[in-house]
Each structure stands twice: as C-alpha cells, then as structure tokens.
Amino acid sequence: ALGFARGRGVSADQLELVEGPKGQVVGARIQTGGESTGQLVADNLAALVLGIEVDRYMRWADGEARWARPIHGVVALLGGELLQCSIAGVASSRETQGHRLAPSPIPVTGGDAYEAALHAHFVLANREARRAEILAQLHQAAANLGATVGALSLVDEVVDLVEWPSVIPAVFDADLLKLPSRLLVESMSVHQRVFPLFAGGVLLNRFLVVTNHPFVAEDAEAADIVARGNTKVLASRFYDARFFYAEDRKKTLAEHGQGLHKMRWIRDGGTMADKQDRVRQLASALAPRFGADPARAARAGALCKSDLTSQMVGEFPELQGHVGRLLAAHDGEDATVAQAIEEHYLPRFSGDALPACPEGSTVAITDRLDSLVGCFSRG
C-alpha cells in the first residue's frame, strides 16, 4: 500500500478501501485534467520546437541547444495573450523582427495578422508565394534581355535563401564562353547559385542573381554592387577552371587514368584502376546484349573513370564523366567512346536522362553491376 501511494504521488493517509470486482482493494482518488491550455503549451513548446528534425543542426553561444539556425526571438501567443516561456534561453515576447534592412520591431497580435505584418517589413513568409515571385521575376528579367533562363531546378534551393527576392542581371567576360558551356552552367548554379541565360540554346555571358535586398530594384547603385560582387566571385572560378582545363589537356585521358592506382574504391575492394579494368572486361562481354560494339564499349570502359584524377574534376566533382568526354574528344578518341564515357553515369537520380547510345548503356549497367557485386560480397 505504501508503494502504491508513492507510485500515485499521494500520502498513505489519502488511501481508501474501494469495492472492486473481486472484493475490497486499496485505492486512491486522483484528479486529472483541468490544466490551463496556455500553461500546457508554454510548458511543452520548447521541447516541441527543439525536437523538429532538420538535416543539419547548429550550436551557438555557450548553450547546449541545437537547431537549424540560432534562435533570436520567440513569439508565443494564445488568444492574443502572451505565453510565458522560453526556448533555448530566449524568452517569449509579442514582437518579432523583419528584414535586416528594415529592422524595427514588429508587434504581433495573433496568427491572422502575422504574415501581413512581416510582409510590411519585407519578409515574404509564405514559401510558395516566395517561389512564385522568384520564378516570375526570373522569366521577366530574362525576357527583358531577349533570353531564356536555365537551371530552374535551382529555384527550390534559392527560395530558402531569401526573405524578399529581387532579381538583377549581371555580366561576365565574353572570352570565358570559350570554356565548355556545361562547366560554366554547373559553376553558376552549384557554386554561386545564380541562373544562366541562353539565346537560341546558346549560353550568354549574362546571368541572373536572386538577391535578398528589398530596395535593389529602386537603388541602381546597390544593384550594381550586388551584380559586380557576384561577377567577381564567378569570374574567379571561371579563370581557375580555364587554367585547370588547359593543364588537364596536356595529358591524354589514358595518362590521367594512371593515377587511379592511388585511389581506393571501397575498403578491401582494391583501387579505382582495378574497378575500371573490370568494367572494361565486362563491358566487352555484355555489349552484344545491348546492341553495342564490343570494342567501343570496352574502350569506353577502359577510360570511364580516368577523369577522376584531373584537376577539373577535383575542383568541380559534379563534372565527372563530362570532363572525361571532353578530354577523350581532345585526344581524338571515337565520338561514340567519348559519349559513352559521359553517359555511363546516367541516370544520376530518379527521373534523370538515360544513356542515348548503346555503348553508354552497356558501360552504365556494367559499372553498377560491378558495384553491387563488389559491395555485397564484402558485406
């Protein structure tokens, strides 16, 4: 009975005898419910917020809290009344902040007026509205220049980088267009998160920047500073790429492949050179099943990983395969072999393009079969 009382959080003299299905038992009367909704929310809000799962967590200051970003303010209201609580050491209040360039405190009265209050301070809080605004501005800016905008899949990333999107055009040195266009496009989208422009399918030396500056549309000086800043960073990457590309072409693709002996594939799975040689042998054997030429498939397999040691792929890993194709073409390799070297990485993700030539399909399947067998055989 004493243990029962402790377990129910009551004293022993509060216990009573109760008639049960099998006779008398010792019982305790416990009242539950009736707590304030506001107090329940306030007591549990911190655990709820800090329990949200994100891909990457951050720590800040000297606390132990982890979240997607440092927490600077907490607005917690119920029925217009302030809930007294704190999250990561930050006390709740009735005020929030807008855009950093419009930093005056924003009084919040409730959920219904929250988005409108933020909008008045240059924060477009609704993600879908922000995405639609970015797309509209991109297409309009491109049309103003007689161009079309590329790399639109980047919008899904950029939409989470800005609060008040404003699109401005920028220009880079036309001489850099001598570099492979895919290199330029990949560098713009992956490294700088800016949008390339095309005219008639040909890449232009212009691009579009989505900036978080709310007044840039009316401030020509600010727009010029943003444009020149992005151009400077982008040009640095392009000039580096031009140097790497020139250096890489001083050796044949096969010579680049000699460095694969120093690259491990997987633990206890040999080197990338070993893997490439297995792909060569298997591609030759499987080629007839794909209607491919065995000699071309074998040659593509023999070179398919060789660009991994190039300076270009070292700086731009997303260009693996494409650099191999460019170097193979520069070496005078058969055009189908060069195409298959690039295509053997396809598809890279769900919904991606498939290899267009039989030799590309052969090497793509062969490479994956070798990976599956090699990984499963090693546990």
N, C-alpha and C positions, 0 to 999 in steps of 0.2 A: 504493500500500500504506500509506503514511504517513497519507494522508487517510482511508483505510478504518479504520485503527486509531483515529484521533481520533474518527471518527463512532461507533465502537463503545465508546469510553471505555476503551480498553486501550492499553498501550505497544506500540511496534513489535516489541520482542523477544518479545512474547507471541504474535505471529502464527505460523502454521504452514502448511505445504502440505497441502492436502486433495484427495483424488481426487474429482473431480466427474464429471457425465455426459459432459463434453467434454474430460476430462483434468484435470491438476492446476490448482488455484486457490489463492489465498491466503485463509485463513480465520482466525477467532478463536473460541475457546470461551468462551461467556458463560452463566453460571448465573443463572436467573430463578426467582422463586417462593421459598417458604420463609420469607417475611417473617411477622412476628407479626401475627395478625388485629387484636389490640388496637392495635398501632402503626399499622397501615393505617387503622383507624377514627379514631384520635386525629389522624393527620396530615391526614385529609380532612374531619373533622367540621365545622370552621369554614366551609369552602367550601360544604359541603352545606347547612348551616343558613342562612348568609347568602345563598345562591342561591335560597332559596324565594321565589317570586314572590307579591307582595301588591298590592292596589290602590293603597295609599298607603304611602310609606316615610317614616321619621323619621330624623333625625340627633340625636345627643345628646352632651353633654360637648364635648370638643375633638377627638374622633376622626373618622375617615373612614367608619366603619361605618354602614350603613343597614339598618334592619329595620322590621317592623311596629310594634314598641314597643322602648323601651330595654331592653337585656338586663342584668339584675341578678345572675343566677346561672346556673350551668351544672352540671347533674348528668350525669356520663358514667361509666357502669359497664358492665363486660362480665364476666359470670360472677361478679358480686359484687366484682370488683376495679376500683379506680379507674383510669380512663384519664387520663393526664397530658396535658392540652391546654387551650386557651383559645379563646374566641370573643369577638370584639370587645374583646379585652383583659381579659376576665373569665375567671379560672382555674376549672377544673373542681373539684368537691368532691363529698362524699357527702351534703350537706344542701341542703334547699330550704326555702321559706317557705310558710306557709298564708295564711289571710285576714289582712288588715291589723289586724283587731281580735283576732286570736289569733296574734301574731307570733313565737311561739317557734320556733326552728329545728326542722326535721323531718328526722331521719335516714332515708336511703333505702338499702335493702338490695338492691333489684332491681325489675324491672318488675312482677312479680306483685303486690307489696305497695304499689306506688306510689299507685294510686287510693285504696286503703283508708287509707293514711297521710294523704293530702290530705283525704279525707272527714272524718277525725277532727279536722282543723283547719279545718273549714268551707269547703272548696273542693270543689264537685261537678264533677269534671273532665270526666265524660262528657257531651258536648253533648246527645245525645238524651235522656239521663236528666234533664238540666237543663231541657230544653224541656218534657218531660212534666210535670215538677214545677211549672213556671210555669203551664201550662195547667190542671192540677188545682187549684192554689191560686186562679187567677182565677175558675174556674167555681164553686168553693166559696164564695169571698168574695162573688161576685155573688148566689148562691143565698141566702146569709145575709141579704142586703138585699132579697130578693124581686125581683131584677132579672136581666137577661142582660147579658153583656159583649160589646162591639163592638170593631171594629178588630183582630181576632185575627191578621191578617197581620203585625201589628207584633211578634208573638212571635219571628219569625225574626230580627229585629234585636235585640230586648231580650235574647235568650238569650246573645248575645255581649258583653253589657254587665255581667253579674253573674256572681259565682262561687257565691254561696249565696242563691238567690232567696227573698225573703219578700214577700208581697203584703199591702198595707194599704189601707183605704179612706180617701178624702178627700172634702171638700165644697167647693163654691164658691157664691157668691151666686146665689140662685134668680132674681134680677132679670135676670141675664145671659142667661137662657134666652130672652129676647125677641130675642136675636140669631139669625140663621139657624143652624139646627142643624148644617148641614154645615160652616159656618165653625168652630163650637165643636169638632166632632169632628176636623176637619183640624188645628186648632191643638193639640188634646190629643195626637194621635197623631204628627204630623210634627215639631212643635216641642218638645214636652215628653215624648214617648214614654210617655204614660200612657193608660189604657184607659177609654173612655167606658162608661157604664151606661145601659141602656134598660129601661123597663117598658111592656109592651104596644106596643112600637115607638116609644115617645116618649122622647126624651132626658131624663135626670135631671140634677140639679145635683150628682151624685156621680161619682166616678171612682176607679179603682184604680191604685195605684203599685206597681211591682215594684222593691223596694229591695234593696241588697246588704248589708243589715245582718243579721247572723246571729242577733242576740238581740232583734230588734224585736218578735217575737211574744210574748215574756215581759216586755218593757220598755215599759209604756204611755207613759212619758214620751218615750222615744226615738221610738216610733211617732207620737206627737202632733207632735213636732218635724219629722219627715220629712213628715208629711201637711200641716202648716201651711206648710212651706217650698215644697212643690210647689204648693199652692193660691195662695200669694203670687205666684209666678212666672207661673202660669197666668192668674190674675186680671189681672195687669198687661197681658198680651197681649190678654185679652178686652176690657178697658176701652179699650185702644188701638184695637182693632177696632171697638168701638162708636162711637168718635169718627170713625174713617175712614169707616165706613158712613154715618154722619149727614152728613158732609161730602160724600161722593160723591153722595148723593141730592139735593143742592142743584142739581145739573146733570142734564140728561137724558143718556141713553146716547149719543145722537147728538152732543151737545155734548162729551162725553168723547172721542168719535171724532175730533173736530177736531184733537186733539193728535197723532194718528197721523202727520201730516205731518212731525213731528220725529223719528220713529222709523224707522231704516233697517231694511229687511227683510234682504237679503243684499247683499254687495258688488256694486256695479253693477246691483243689482236693484230700485232705487227704494225707496220708503218703504212702511210698513205701510198707509198710506192708499191707495197705488196697488194694493197686493195686495187689500185689502178691496173696492175698486171692481171689480177683475177678477172676484173671487168673486161679487159681486152680479150682474154681467152674465152670467157663465157659469151661475150657479145658475138664473137665469130661463130660459135656453135649455135646460138639461138637465132641468128639473123634470118635464116630461111623461114622460120615460123612467122616473121613479121613482114616478109616480102622485101627484106633489106639485103643489100650487097654485103656479104661476109667480110670482104677486105676493107670496105669503108667503115663498117661497124667496128671492126677490130681496131682500125686506126683511130677512130674517134674514142674508143675505149682506152687506147694506149695513151691518149693525151687529155682525157676528160678532167683530171684533177690537177694538171700541171700548172694552171694559172694560180693555184693557191699560194705559191711561193713568190708571186710577183708583187712588186711594190704597190701596184694599183689595187689589187685585192686586199693587201694589207691595210691600205688606207680606206678602201670602200668595199667592205666584205659583201655587201648586197650585190656587187657586180661580178661575183664568181660565175664562171661559165661565159658571161658576155665578154669579159676580158680574154678568156681563152679563145673565143670565136674571133675576136679582133686580131689577136696575135697569130692565130693559125692562118687567117686570111693574109696577113702581112708576110708570113713565111711562104705563101704560095701553096698551102695545102688545098686539097679538093674542097670546093664550096660546100658540098654535102657533109663532108667531115667537119668543117668549121661550124656548120649549122647544128649538127648533132651534138657537138661539144657543149654548146649553149643550151640546147633543148633537153639534154639529159637531166637537168634539174627540174624540169616541168613534170607535173604541176607542183608548184611550191606550196600551195594551200588550197583549201576547198574552193572550187569554182574557178581556179586558175586555168589558163590556157594549157592545152596538151601539145606534145611534140607534133610538128607538122610533117616531118619526114620519117620514113620507116627506120632509118638508122638512129634517129633521135629516140624513137620509141624503144628500140632494141637496147640501147645503152641505158636509158632511164629505168626500164624494168630490170635489166641485169644488175645495175648498181643497187637497186632496192632489194632484190633477192639476195645479193651478197651480204647486204647489211643485216637483213633478217636472219639469215643462216648464221652469220658470224656472231651476232648479239645473243641469239637464243642458245647457240652451242656453248657460249661462255656464261650462261646463266643470267 
